[in-house]
Amino acid sequence: MMRAMLELMQKGGPAMWGILALSIVGLAVFLERLVYLHRAQVRVGELLRGLANLVRDERLEEVRKQCLATPGPVARVVLSAVLARDCPRSELRDIVQEAGQLEVPRLERHLSLLGGIVYVAPLLGLLGTVLGLLEAFYLVSTQGGYATVADLSGSVYQSLISAAAGLAVAIPALIAAGYLNARVQDLVHDMERAGIEMVNLLKNRTLPAAEILAMDAEPVDEA
């Protein structure tokens, strides 16, 4: 397996090394973001159910400790509301919104790099294709305009390998970027829901149990 890959790298020309580097970087970014987003995910309904009773009992210090003990951006947004609980409702809502906006860059970290790989990898493949064709035409010119299929096959093979390699890196990177962006949007939605409900809870001291339970329920399509 390794020998076959090394052969492809050698026959694909210099552009293959750049494509290989992009594939390693892309895989590293995907795995790092996947682990980070998995750890950042919390069940919003379960978190708010635990905090609701504490807020109603005025045990706000325990609320703060529970938020600090819970990893992820959702808990940090909820904590921002708890720390600013004495502010007017409109100001508290703005604070929660700003806290959520500050979390978004952390969630989207390195995703632009993955998006860049989607565009650069095919370009490197195209560069390898052009280099292979240039080599083929150079062979023809050095042999007085005559060249056998055997003479040209190596250069054409290089062109095809580099083009295929660029697409083989770009397509999975595109899928990975789309998946990670969807995960980020889910977390942003969770932060918004948790922030709104915590503001309501702090100011109204009431949050229907059925509403909290519905937060962790999967949506059901109506027939």
C-alpha positions in Angstrom: 0.0 0.0 0.0 2.7 2.5 1.0 4.8 1.5 -2.0 1.8 2.1 -4.4 1.2 5.5 -2.8 4.9 6.5 -3.2 4.8 5.4 -6.8 1.8 7.6 -7.4 3.5 10.5 -5.6 6.6 10.1 -7.9 4.6 9.7 -11.1 2.2 12.5 -10.3 4.9 15.2 -10.3 5.8 17.9 -7.9 2.2 19.1 -7.5 1.4 15.9 -5.7 3.5 16.9 -2.6 1.5 20.0 -2.2 -1.8 18.0 -2.5 -0.5 15.6 0.0 0.3 18.4 2.4 -3.2 19.8 2.0 -4.8 16.4 2.7 -2.8 16.1 5.9 -3.8 19.6 7.0 -7.4 19.1 6.1 -7.7 15.8 8.0 -6.1 17.4 11.1 -8.5 20.3 11.0 -11.5 18.1 10.5 -10.6 15.8 13.4 -9.7 18.7 15.7 -13.0 20.5 15.0 -15.0 17.3 15.2 -13.7 16.6 18.7 -14.1 20.2 19.8 -17.7 20.5 18.6 -18.6 17.2 20.1 -17.3 18.3 23.5 -19.1 21.7 23.1 -22.5 20.0 22.5 -24.9 19.8 25.5 -28.5 18.9 25.9 -30.1 22.4 26.3 -33.3 21.1 27.8 -31.5 19.0 30.4 -29.2 21.9 31.4 -32.1 24.3 31.8 -34.2 21.9 33.7 -31.4 21.6 36.2 -31.0 25.3 36.4 -34.7 26.2 36.6 -35.2 24.8 40.0 -32.1 26.5 41.4 -33.2 29.9 40.0 -36.7 29.5 41.4 -35.2 28.7 44.8 -32.8 31.8 44.5 -29.8 29.5 44.7 -28.0 31.6 42.1 -24.5 30.8 43.4 -25.2 27.1 42.6 -26.4 28.1 39.2 -23.1 29.9 38.6 -21.1 26.9 39.7 -23.1 24.5 37.6 -22.5 26.7 34.5 -18.8 26.9 35.2 -18.7 23.1 35.6 -20.5 22.6 32.3 -18.2 22.7 29.2 -19.2 24.4 26.0 -20.5 27.7 24.7 -24.1 27.2 25.7 -23.2 27.1 29.4 -21.1 30.2 29.0 -24.0 32.1 27.4 -26.3 31.1 30.2 -23.6 32.2 32.7 -23.4 35.6 31.1 -27.2 36.0 31.8 -26.8 34.8 35.4 -23.9 37.3 36.1 -25.9 40.2 34.7 -29.3 39.1 36.2 -29.8 42.5 37.9 -29.8 44.4 34.6 -33.0 45.4 32.9 -34.6 42.9 30.6 -33.6 44.6 27.4 -30.0 45.1 28.5 -29.8 41.5 29.7 -31.0 40.3 26.3 -28.3 42.3 24.6 -25.7 40.9 26.9 -26.7 37.4 26.2 -26.7 38.1 22.4 -23.2 39.6 22.6 -22.0 36.6 24.6 -23.3 34.3 21.9 -21.6 36.3 19.2 -18.3 36.1 21.0 -18.6 32.3 21.0 -19.1 32.0 17.2 -15.4 32.7 16.2 -14.3 29.9 18.6 -16.8 27.5 16.9 -15.7 28.5 13.4 -12.0 28.4 14.1 -10.0 26.8 11.3 -13.1 26.2 9.2 -11.9 28.9 6.7 -8.7 26.9 6.3 -10.8 23.8 5.4 -12.7 25.9 2.9 -9.5 27.1 1.4 -8.3 23.5 0.8 -11.5 22.9 -1.2 -10.4 25.5 -3.7 -6.6 25.1 -3.6 -6.4 21.3 -4.0 -8.1 21.3 -7.5 -5.9 24.2 -8.6 -2.8 22.2 -7.6 -4.2 19.3 -9.5 -4.7 21.5 -12.5 -1.1 22.8 -12.1 0.1 19.2 -12.2 -1.9 18.6 -15.3 -0.4 21.6 -17.0 3.1 20.6 -16.1 2.5 17.1 -17.4 1.2 18.4 -20.7 4.1 20.8 -21.0 6.5 17.9 -20.5 4.6 16.0 -23.2 4.9 18.8 -25.7 8.6 19.3 -24.8 9.2 15.7 -25.7 7.5 16.1 -29.0 9.5 19.3 -29.8 12.8 17.7 -28.8 12.2 14.7 -31.2 11.4 16.8 -34.2 7.7 16.6 -33.9 7.6 12.8 -33.7 6.9 10.9 -30.5 5.6 7.5 -29.8 2.7 6.7 -27.4 5.3 5.2 -25.0 7.1 8.6 -25.0 4.0 10.5 -24.2 2.3 8.1 -21.8 4.4 9.1 -18.8 3.6 12.8 -19.1 -0.1 12.1 -19.8 -0.2 9.8 -16.8 1.3 12.5 -14.6 -1.4 14.9 -15.8 -4.2 12.5 -14.9 -2.8 11.5 -11.5 -2.4 15.1 -10.3 -5.9 16.1 -11.5 -7.5 13.1 -9.8 -5.5 13.6 -6.6 -6.6 17.2 -6.4 -10.3 16.2 -6.7 -9.8 13.3 -4.3 -8.7 15.8 -1.6 -11.2 18.6 -2.5 -14.4 16.6 -2.5 -14.0 15.1 1.0 -12.9 18.5 2.3 -16.0 20.0 0.9 -18.2 17.4 2.5 -16.3 17.8 5.8 -16.7 21.6 5.7 -20.4 21.3 5.1 -20.8 18.9 8.0 -18.8 21.0 10.4 -20.7 24.2 9.4 -24.0 22.4 10.1 -22.7 21.4 13.5 -21.7 25.0 14.2 -25.2 26.2 13.2 -26.8 23.7 15.5 -24.7 25.0 18.4 -25.5 28.7 17.6 -29.2 27.8 17.6 -28.7 26.1 21.0 -27.0 29.2 22.4 -29.8 31.4 21.2 -32.5 29.2 22.7 -30.7 28.8 26.0 -30.0 32.5 26.2 -33.6 33.5 25.5 -35.0 30.9 28.0 -32.6 31.9 30.7 -33.6 35.6 30.4 -37.2 34.6 30.7 -36.4 32.4 33.6 -34.5 35.1 35.5 -37.0 37.8 34.9 -40.2 35.8 35.1 -39.1 33.0 37.4 -41.2 30.7 35.3 -40.5 28.3 32.5 -43.1 25.6 31.6 -41.7 22.1 32.1 -43.2 20.9 28.9 -41.4 23.7 27.0 -38.1 22.6 28.5 -38.7 19.0 27.7 -39.5 19.8 24.1 -36.0 21.4 23.6 -34.3 18.0 23.6 -37.0 16.3 21.6 -36.5 15.5 17.9 -38.8 17.5 15.6 -41.7 15.4 14.1 -42.7 16.0 10.5 -46.4 16.5 10.1 -48.1 14.3 7.5 
